[in-house]
Amino acid sequence: MHISEGVLSGPVLISSAALAAVGTGIGLKKLDYDHIAKAGMLSAAFFVASLIHVPIGPSNAHLILNGLVGILLGWAAVPAILVALILHGVFFQFGGITTLGINTLIMALPAVSCYLIFGRLIHKSGRTAAIAAFSTGLLSVLLSGVIVGLALIFTEENFLEVSGLIIAAHIPVMIIEGIITAACVAFLRKVRPEMLPGFPG
């Protein structure tokens, strides 16, 4: 869901860059020294997953894993995702420097939102945790699509139809991301529960 340079208006780019900078500052402040390695690992996972593109209808879809990154890192997901997006832009020309703020917002805002909504629920019973984790994966992709749509619409109202197509094209990805996130959380609950923020134990 990278937005390329030259598509969005100046006000959208500037405001999103400011919000991304604030989020990055909060994320760095909340990133514990002991969790830097975990943040790097998840940033790398996000980076690799986003490189595999599959044509779906009028768009290309790919795994995002921002929900998983969010549920494991919380606010620290913002700088982790930012680093991966910088590497995307530098090495593969996905997105760009001027769109770095909006692309960070597209990926990181849903990640943090899902962490705030579902983070505590992954510590509940097995079924509740599974539903929360699946919802995290699904909703994070949906929210990313919505933010892409809003950015396009605020630039030009004629992008409304395109926004709807982008969201529709990512419905399969939403389901797959939900399954992957639920599987990862279930696995970590069994073998490395300390990787889940706030896990009792």
N, C-alpha and C positions, 0 to 999 in steps of 0.2 A: 504493500500500500504506500510505497514511496511516491511522493509528489515531486515531479521534476521542476527544475528551474524554469521561469518564464511563464508559469501558469497562473499563479496567484497574484493578487494585488499587493501593493506595498503595505497598506495598513494591516492586512492579514498576516503578512510575513513579520512585520515589526512587533505586533502584539503577541503573536505566538512565540517569537524569539524571547521576548521579555518574560512570558510565563514559563517557558522552558528553562530560562536562566534561574528563575526563582525556585523552580522544582529541583534543579540540579544542586543549588545551594543547600536546600533542605535535605536532599538525599545525601550529600557529602557530609553534612553535619551529623546525620543519623547513622552513617556507615561506621561501624565499629572496626577497629584495626584487625580484630580476630576474624572478621567476615570479609576481608578484602579478597582472599583467595576464592571464596564462594562467589563473590560478585564477579570476579574475573572469569570464572568457569561458566557462569550463567550468561555473561555478556558474550562469551565465545559461542555458546549454544545458540543464542539468539542470532548471532552473526551468521553461523553456518546454516541454520534452518531457513533463514530468509533468502539464501542464495539459490535454493531449488525451486524453480518456477514451473507451474503446470498450467497450460492454457485452458481456461474455462470460459466459454462464451466470449463476450467482448473484452475480457480482461485476463490477466495472468494472476493465478493464485499461488500462494506459497505458505508454508507453516510460518508462524510468527513467534509463538511461545511467550508472548508478553504477559499472558496471565500467569504462567508458571514462574516467570521471572519476578512478577509482582508479588505472588503469594509467598515466595521464598525470601525476597529482599525488602519488601515494603517500599518505603520512600527511596531506599538506595537503588531501586530499579531505574530511577531516572538517570543518574550518571552512568550506570551500567549500559543502558540502552543507548545513551548519547555516544559513548565510546564506539559501540558497534556501528552506529549510523555514520560516524565520522569515517570509519574504515570502509564502509560500503561506498561512501562518496568518493574517497580518495582512490581506492583500488578498482572499483567496478562501476563508477559513475552512476550509482543508484542514488537518486535524489540530487543533492548538491549542497554547496555551502550556504547559499541564501535561503534554502528551504530546510536547513538543519533544525531550526527552531520548531517549525510546524510538524516536521516528520518525527521529532522527539516527542512533541505533544501528542501526536496521533498514536504512538506506541506506548508511551510512558503513562499518560493520564489514565487510560483504562486499566493499566497494570496496577497503579496505586489505588485506584477506585475499587477494584475487585479485592485488593488486599484489605482495604478498610471495611468492605462489606462482608467478605467471607472469611477473613483471616482467622477469627476466633472459632468459626464453625468447623474448621478442619481438625480441631482438637476434640470434637464430640464423638459420638458413637460412629461405628463404621459406616452405616448408611448415610447419616447426616454429613459426615466428612466427605463421602463419595459424591453426594449431591452438590455440596459446596464447591468441591474441586472441579467437578464437571461444569458447574455454572460459571466458575471463574474462567475456565478456558473458553467457553462459548461466549460469555458476555464481553470478555476483553476484546475479542475479534469484532463483535457486533459494535461495540463502542468506538473502536478504531475506525470502522467503516462510517459510522455516523459523523465522527469528527472530520474525516475526509470530505464527506458530503457537505458539511457545514462550511468548511473552508472554501470549497468550490462555489457554494451558493452565495457566500458573502462576497466572493469575487465577481460572480456573474450569475444572475438568476436563471439563465438559460442552462446552467449546469445541473439543474434539478433532476432531469431524467438520467443524466450520466451518473449522478450520485446514487440513484436507485439501482442502476445496473451494477455498480461496484459492490454495493451491499448484497444484492441478490447473488452475484457471482461468488461471494465468499461464504454462502450458507454451508456448503460442504466442509469448508475449512473450519467453520465454527464448531461443527459436530466433531470433527477429527481432533481439534484442539481440546475440546471438552474431554474426550476419551483419554487423550495423552496426559492431560493435566491430572485427571482422576487417577490414572494408573501410576503416575510418578508420585503423587501424594500418598497413595496406598502403600507403595513400595517404601517410601521414606518413613512412614509411620511404623513400619516393621523393623527396618534395619538401621536407620539414622534419624530417629525422631528429633534429635537436637538441631537438625538442619531446618526444621520448621519453626519459625519465629514464635516465641512464647509457649512452646510446647511444654506441658507440665512434666516434670521428671527430674 
